[in-house]
Every structure is written in C-alpha cells, then in structure tokens.
C-alpha cells in the first residue's frame, strides 16, 4: 500500500507514507496466526520467541499485540509509525478495536495502540535504557512490553508542579500589582503637591487694603 491519510487536528488531512514495499494484505495474513510478522530474513528464526512474548503480553493486559519486524530502515522514519497506524485502522475495520502494534526495522521503531496511552507507547519505545535492542527483536519486544506495562504518567508530581507554578505566578502578580500601586500613589502625591504649590502662587494677597493676585510673570 502506498499513500494513506491520517486524521489531523484541523480541516485538512495529513499526507503520510506507508512503505510501498510492504504488502498490507499479506502482512495481515501473516499476523493472523500468532501476531508476529518477520519480514527480515536475518531474524526469521526469532518468530517463535516473538510469538511467546506476544502471548505473555496478554498477562500484562496488552491484548491483541502485533509485532512487525521489517527488513530495512525507511526514509522518513515516520514510515514505521504510518505503517502501524494504517495496520491498526485496517484491523479496526475488521472488528479488532483493541490492539497494540510494534513495528521495528534494523535501527528504527514505532508503536501504535488503541489501548495503551501515548505516554506508555513512547516509554516502551525507549525501553529500559533509552533505546531498544533492535538487533535482538525478542528482547526489544519484551522490553517494550515490560516498560509500557509499568509506565504511568507522574500525575502527582505534575500536579505539585502546577500548584507551585500557579503559586509562583500569583506571587509575581502580587509584587507587580503592589509596585504599580506604589507608583500610582507616588504619582498622585506628586500631582497633589504640584497642585498645592500652584494654588498657593495664585492666592489673592492684600496690598494696601486692596485684594490682588500676585503676578508670576
């Protein structure tokens, strides 16, 4: 399959590229048996191990897990994400609504899931060390499962951060407000002093019993 579209946060779709050398129909048929499709001949012997990881993933709540091992890298590397997304949509159209897809190439990886959060998928892609061992697909897949399963967004820490941020902003706002208030008060006092001085200059004075206004000129 060549070009496909993915939904965007806007009126226009985003054009994406699914690898043209991957037969999506054949891929789905390959995945139907055990959830594993190894398209890289160098890792053909890992299929049984990958299938076991897929089965074990169910015990950790990752249902309908699919693993695709591609033969080579792609440019752009977002092609792996697009492949996973398109595969997920195709399977959803066939009634498989809950799924997680992991797509690997020799040095690229991408995940797609309707069950895991984006945070879990991204953490899983990083593995335990920040990079999955893609030269060892079974280990990479197991690490993805373990990390994604245990990953939870630090809501408590994030909440504390937001509270502190709001408090800091409120403190800054109070300081700015007080400073502006002092500046306004100072300006008003200065204006009042000038007004009093001008009034004093214009006050009538008695000269030989006659009221007169002093001339400032």
Secondary structure, DSSP 4 states (H G I P E B T S, - for coil): --EEEE--SSSSPEEEE--TTS-HHHHHHHHHHHSEEE--GGGGGGHHHHHHHHHHHHHTT--SEEEEE-SS--SSTHHHHHHHHHHHHHHHHTT--S-EEEEE-SS-EEEEESSS-HHHHHHHHHTTTSS--TTSHHHHHHHHHHHHHH----HHHHHHHHHHHHHHHHHHHHHHHHHHHHHHHHHHHHHHHHHHHHHHHHSEEEETTEEEE----
